[in-house]
């Protein structure tokens, strides 16, 4: 195999460019001390210099302006990125100075002079905030606050028995909904069935003792059911199932409040709806704090979706004059936003690739990263049906 066939397509942060010339520099860091009346100096070795890489490159084509702008954006982005060196391979570097030039004689082309320096690790200790613990703490407080809000809004004292029957029917429907949701994991449905059975036993106990007009154990039972569903489900199935639970909570309705009993029934329904929807959001927040994030874009999308749902639930609580639920959901939204921002900020970003026709995933991985072993990553992200036919247009990480 000749050296030409071993050349890799050059790129930085996933942005490709053509190479005219390339070079580098390095060496040892020496401190030279010269003494009076001595002919031989002393040289102290302070370690290896950071390796530097220089390129004269170009982008061209009818839409070369877009390629030029993408390369400039990649070079000006804060932090380190992956440089695919044609003869060395993948190198983690930081971009230094660059310049570019366009001429009338070379229309449709922009030439760049680029410089990079290898990016090492910061070996000095740095203070960090445990954002996952922040979400866990906000979630614990949210569960307690949602319980308090429920106890203040839900009451069966002095009310006819049909109010208890109505509440029991609604939470029984919730248990049935959870029992029918897919967990995305084989062999776990038995655990969910056991949880549902325990819930039914609690409801039967309530029905057998109507003198206990306030269902004091209801919030803990609802939260336990939702937590159990999250723990036995895959990440994707848990997020989808918990969203279904929130949708169910929004469908809870009562007849018009034409009598004092009907008015209390409406208040009970609103309290139960807030408890179920809020508890589902708490579990989604806890799930988001534990999942592995693949890219900055994935983290940003999850943050936008989850904080939007939390803010919407908080506003709905405020409209019902439920200040407790409003404040605790807003605190949880802030904790979720801080966690996903911190964990996703340094991750690679998604880019869109376009090819004239479908290619094998291994070929595309080599073209993008110089590493055919990353083929499975492309297959999963683009939901390809066959490893030999990756879609001609798709998404990939830029590093």
Secondary structure, DSSP 8 states (H G I E B T S, - for coil): --TTTT----EETTEE-EEEEEEEE--EEEEEE--TT-SS-EEEEEEE---EEEEEEEEESTTHHHHHHHHHHHHHSSS-EEEEETTTEEEEEEEEEEEEE--STTTTEEEEEEEEEE-----S------HHHHHHHHHHHHHHHHHHHHHHH---TT--HHHHHHHHHHHHHHHHHHHHS--SSTT-HHHHHHHHHHHHHHHHHHHH-TT--S-TTHHHHHHHHHHHHHHTS-HHHHHHHHHHHHHHHHH-------SHHHHHHHHHHHHHHHHHHHHHHHHHHHHHTTS----HHHHHHHHHHHHHHHHHHHHHHHHTT-HHHHHHHHHHHHHHHHHHHHHHTTS--EEEEE-SS-B-HHHHHHHHHS-GGGHHHHHHHTT-SSTT-B-SEEEEE--
